[in-house]
């Protein structure tokens, strides 16, 4: 029997919306919807306002392409960060993981993806051109390739390393310790810190 036979239309609409979120099935969406129904009005409205604010205020940093609520993110705007070292990651979540490890004090470049010919994502589909432009502008002495260890992540690191061969910059890769096929977001902070500290030249 359809959910429509059990719940009024507003609850059905919320359940359907919540079930579109990653890792949220219909049962979980139903529990969340009923929780929000029972929650104080202020709590439910606070959640709705937070979502609207997220969509209205978030943008990509004009320098590193990480998430920001201003033209330049707090890391790129921080004068204490080492501008000579760039850590290249696939997604903003990877940057957050590295920041939590406390192992890196330079700046970042977020590719917004990885090369994946099977999915139609080539070099122009991620922020490789912008990375090369940043390096050509000067001031960068080392590029740390911290893309994932999946096939796509390794291919992306290899492609970038080849593109940077003619530029006056040291290119390194995070070391072993990050499991093959691993997503940086799920690697523990000690392992991630050791992988950064033990990076090797390419």
Secondary structure as GFF3:
##gff-version 3
##sequence-region A 1 202
A	DSSP	three_ten_helix	3	5	.	.	.	ID=ss1
A	DSSP	alpha_helix	9	18	.	.	.	ID=ss2
A	DSSP	alpha_helix	26	38	.	.	.	ID=ss3
A	DSSP	alpha_helix	41	57	.	.	.	ID=ss4
A	DSSP	beta_strand	59	60	.	.	.	ID=ss5
A	DSSP	beta_strand	67	68	.	.	.	ID=ss6
A	DSSP	beta_strand	82	89	.	.	.	ID=ss7
A	DSSP	alpha_helix	92	101	.	.	.	ID=ss8
A	DSSP	beta_strand	106	110	.	.	.	ID=ss9
A	DSSP	three_ten_helix	117	119	.	.	.	ID=ss10
A	DSSP	three_ten_helix	123	125	.	.	.	ID=ss11
A	DSSP	alpha_helix	128	136	.	.	.	ID=ss12
A	DSSP	beta_strand	142	145	.	.	.	ID=ss13
A	DSSP	alpha_helix	151	163	.	.	.	ID=ss14
A	DSSP	beta_strand	170	173	.	.	.	ID=ss15
A	DSSP	three_ten_helix	184	186	.	.	.	ID=ss16
A	DSSP	alpha_helix	189	197	.	.	.	ID=ss17
A	DSSP	beta_strand	200	201	.	.	.	ID=ss18
###
